[in-house]
Amino acid sequence: MQSRSTRAGPRSGERTGPTAGGANRELPPELGSDAIGVFEGRTFMLSNSIGDVPANSIAGLVHDDTRFISRWEMTVDGHAPLVLSASTVDAYSAAFFLANPEIPGLPTNRIGVRRERFVGDGMYERIAVQYFGVEPVSVCLRLAVDADFADLFEIKRQGSRSRQSDVRRTHRPDDSTLCFSYQKSNWSAVTTVEAEPRADRLEGDSLVWEVHLRRGETWHGELRVLLNCRGKEYRPSGRGFGEPHDPGPDDATSRWLANKPHLSAESDLLYNVYHKSAVDLVSMRIVKEINGEQVVLLAAGMPWFLAVFGRDTLITAYQSISCGADVARGALVTLAKHQGTVVDDFSDEEPGKILHEFRSGELTQLGVMPYGPCFGAADTTQLWLILLSEYWRWTGDDALVQQLRPNADAALRWIDHFGDRDGDGYVEYGTRSHEGMRNQCWRDSPDGVQFADSTLPALPVATCEIQGYTYDAKVRAAQLADGPWADPALARRLRAEAADLRERFNRDYWLPARGGYYAIGLDADKRPIDSITSNMGHLLWSGIVPPDRAEAVARQLMSDEMFSGWGVRTLSSADVGYNPIGYHLGTVWPHDNSIIAAGLARYGYRDEANRIATAMMEAAAHFDYRLPEAFSGYDRGLGRRPVPYPTACNPQAWASGAPLLLLRTMLGLDVRDGTVAIDPHIPDALGSIRLAGVTAHGVRRTIEATGTRSSA
């Protein structure tokens, strides 16, 4: 076994480094509250409501963690247009309706400007300038452009080092094209802006057109932003609204779309939320080639997390597996390909560990940041095993499960050796990297895990849900050992280890105070961290809770202190650290609630699960049927709509996957002995549900349910 460093990790309550996953998501004031973001795959464009990217802002066109456009500002006779309307049309497109302000010789609102923007393999933009005045007019239309090639981590911190002295500008002399290029060591990037019609002139890095119009006339222009990222070319195609990129019938994304079940529902609310979730998940796809096989998996979220993640990608694949197994297969294969093999303090890599986050920007590629990949998560390895089991249950794909057996064996070894840092039988975390995250569970903000009095625990910490995931992973791996691996001795060992973990966990984590509940974790001194959190619901999902304690857990989760009316809060309002707009300290997370609902249903608390599912659907209606990453934990009785969390990713993969798992929970949808089985408990308000094309073991079925009645 190789080892680059084995320095002991920190053991304090201090923040140990910057966080990629849980902080710095703010949009600065220069974009205003109406920032417009469009994305597809690993490309996004963030602008203000004019459609502009102001210089020195957080906005721009970003692909694969590099900003290819850092300025994109349009003026009419030197003035910024007025905004009439601006909004996204599809996830990958937006429309901006603008008008001229008052200009000497030209009253306001005489010229209408329309911008239509599309991203994917670069950016394509159409501009239409229409005149509504009487006398002919001439105006100067200018588009100022720049490319700073900043790394995503620099953009988020709003403090990138200047590369301007290293950026080459080789604009074409025919005034049709701007070209920016940058290279450092083996890192290179090129931005090319093509204009049709070509500009009347170039002024520095600005395209300038002299537009002459009579009443009713319209000037049309087209702009294409071509990208070259480390030698690979990306050229956008001309598109229209409602015309997503068509990769062809053999593409993994196309297969997932074709195989996705079709929902017919008496409830328009359910139908709209389901449809929106499916569209958003497709937009967040990442297609990779692993060992000659094209696979599709999901990025984590817009705008900062359009990259391969461990936890987010695995949970989203689990949530959406009833809609097709291609995403789960892609996640399993891709993450196995990059499984840890050595001990590396800088990235928190360890043999057998599944990665947390994989970035491709300059700072990562040159070794400045530890994200190529970063392994700062103590739960991804267990979640990978859980998804491997779930994939097998839905597909019966013995061949892939056997192919991934060495990865599974390595994952199980990581749990017992590196995951259990002190040999007490629990998986703990504590980063060894100076750039690592303090908390390496899903509550990954610096204060996301705390005592009831709001003090922070000393590291390393063993959070409760990670032990639940570990228990579930071993139970499921035992089933694989009995099945495709044909290793009964391994199955017996894993079941014995899971049973022992379950017994010890229920001894060490259960707190009889406050009506009985599970501590969120154990600190470095094995003291229970006594805050009441939503993580208890994950324990129900994993099955580590004895039946005689499930009622107490359900009661805690649905109490007034935990259930806001829109969903279960991350932290009880009775705890000192509670903050309804604290990232993990009282907000409501849809993915968290979907897991909680599935856990409640597992123990027979179907009404409680439905209460969560209904609240989530009703909340989605206030966000254009799209559940955001999180929203504020204010009580529903204080207003008629959920209060947004100010810097939530929107969309975010596991939030978009939440309605799919909630629907599965309401339907009681599962696979038993290779065939689809349902046990519905549908809320009356949702009426009848028909799901056509649910696939298990290669057989597509149609299921129908109303209340507790069903057919398949």
C-alpha positions, 0 to 999 in steps of 0.5 A: 500500500502506497502512502504519501503522508500519514500526519494525524488529523486535527482534533478541535472545534476549529474550521480546518479550511475552505469548504467547496460544498457548503459555503460561498454560494452568495450572488453579489449585489451587482447581479441584483436579486433577479440573476438569470442562470442557464445551464446544460451538462457542465456549462452554465451562464450566469448574468444579470436581468439585462443578460449582461455579465458585468466586469469584475462580477461573479457572473459569466460563462463557465465550462468545466470549472473555468470561466470562458466569458467574464464580461458580456455587456451590451449598450445602446448608444452607450447606455444600458437597456431597460429591463421589461422582462427576463426569465429562463425558458428551459434549463438551457435557455433564457429570454430577455426583453429590453428597451432603450432608456432616454437617449439624446434625440431618442425618447425611452421605449422607442427601441425594443431589444430581444436577446435569446440565449442558449448554452450547451457546447458553448453559448449561442445568442440571438439579438433582435433590435426593433424600432417603433418610432416614426423618423429613421434612427441610427444607434450604436450597438456595442457588445463588450467582451472579456475572458479571464479564465478564472478557476471556479474556486476563485469565482466563488471567493470573488477574488481571482488572481489576474491572468490578463498579462497572460491572456492573448487577444488575436482578433480577426482583422475582418471584424467578425471574431474575437479570440482570447487564449490562455496557457500555463504549464500544460493547462490551456483554454481558448474562447472564440466569439463569432458574430453574424453579421460581422461587426462594423468595427472592433474597438479593443475587445468590443464588437460594434455595429452601427444600426440604421432603422426605419419604423417597424424594421428589425436588425438581427444578429447572432453570436456564437461562443466557441470553447477550447478546453485543454485541446478539446473543441466545443461549438454551439449549434443554433437552437430554438426554445424547446429544442434541447441538444439531441445527442442521438439515439445511442447516447446514454441520456437519450436512453434514460429519457426513452426509458423514463416512466410516463406519469398520468395523475389526477393531480396537476400538482403532482404531474407538474412537479414530476415533469419539472424534476425529470427535465432538470435531472436531464439538464444536469447530466454528465456523459463520460466514457469509462473503459469504452462504455458511455455512461451518464451520471448527474452533476450536483447543482447549478451554478457552482456544482456542475461536476461529478460528486460522490454523495449527491450523485449517489443519492440522486441515482438512488432517488431516481432508480425507478425512472431507469437504472442508467444513471445509477450504472453511470454513478457506480462505474464512474466512482469505481473508476476513481476509487481511492488507492493511496493515503494522501493527506492533501485530498483525504484519499484512502484506499477503497474510499469513494470520492467526494468531489471531482473538479477540472479547473486550472487550480485543481489540475496544477495541484493548488486545490485538492479536487482532482479528486477530493475524498473529503466525505465519510459516507460516500463509500457506504452509499456506493455499496447501497446503490450497488445493491439497489441497482442489482435489485432493480436490474438483476445485472449480475455481470456488472455486480461481479465486475465491481466486486473488487471495488466493493471489497475495497470499500468494505475494507475502507469502512473497517480500517480507514473509516474506523479511525480509532477501532471503536467500531464506528466510522469517524471523520476528521480531515487531514488536509489544510484545504479540507472540510471540517464536516464530512457528512451531508451537513458539511457546513462548518457549524452543521454538526453541533451540541444542543447548546450550539458548541462545536464538537472536537474532531474526529466525529462519528455522525449517526446517519453514517453508522446507519449507512454502514449498517445498511451497506453491510446488510446489502453487501451480504445479500450480494454475497449470497447472490451474484458473488456466491460467497456465503462465508462473506455473507455470514460475516457481514450480517454478524458485523451489521448485527453487532453494529446495530446493538452497539449503536442503539446503546451508545447513540440513544438519549432518553432525555427530551422524550427519547431520540438519537444523538447526531453523533459522538465527538472525539471523546465519545460524548453524545452530541445531543442536538435533535436533528433530521438525521434521525430520519436517515436512521429509519431509512437504513433500518438500524432503528429497533421497532420499539424506538421507531415511534419515538423517532417519528414523533420527534420528526413530526413535532412542532419543533421539527416539522415546519409545515413545509417539511422537517427542519434540519435542527430542532427549534428548541436547540440553541443553534436553531436558525431558520435561515442557517444552512444546516441549522433549521432550514428544510432540505427536500432531499433530506425529507425524501429520505425521512419519508422513505424511512417513516414508510419503511416502519409503517408510518405512512400517514406521516410520510404522506404529510411530508410528501404533500408538504414538499409538493405544495412547497414546490408549487411556490418555486415554479414546481422546482424544489430548490436545494433548501428553503427556510425553516419558518413555520408555515403558519407565519405565511402562505408560502415557504421563505426561500433560502437566499443562496440555495442551488436551484436546481440541485440534483438531489432536490430534483430527485426528491419528488421521484423518491416521494412518489415511490414512497407513496406508491410503496413501489419496490422490486421483489424477486425481480418483479415490480411490487406496489403497496400504495398509500396515496393521499386523497388530495392526489387522487389516482396515479398511473405510472407507465413503463416502470422497468425491473429486470428488463420488463416494463410494467404499468402501475395504477393506484388510488388510495390503498388500491392498486393494479400492476 
